[in-house]
Amino acid sequence: SRDYHKKQNALRALQKKALDKNPDEFYFKMINTRLKDGVHVIKQPKDEVTPEQAKLMKTQDIKYVEMKRVAEAKVI
């Protein structure tokens, strides 16, 4: 009996909280999700890298590794 009433009180508290909720409330997650068959699905961002961007990233990676190598050589 106590367990039943405890659960009923919890449900009443949740219902009251839902009624008090601000309808204009906004979360950033709302932008990236969509309902599909009643289930929230997160939109996957399209990560398209152009050949120029790929080349730039590779050169930056090489420069970073070279910089770290020089720094470690100085430490030694």
Buried (B, 14 or more C-beta within 10 A) or exposed (E): EEEEEEEEEEEEEEEEEEEEEEEEEEEEEEEEEEEEEEEEEEEEEEEEEEEEEEEEEEEEEEEEEEEEEEEEEEEE
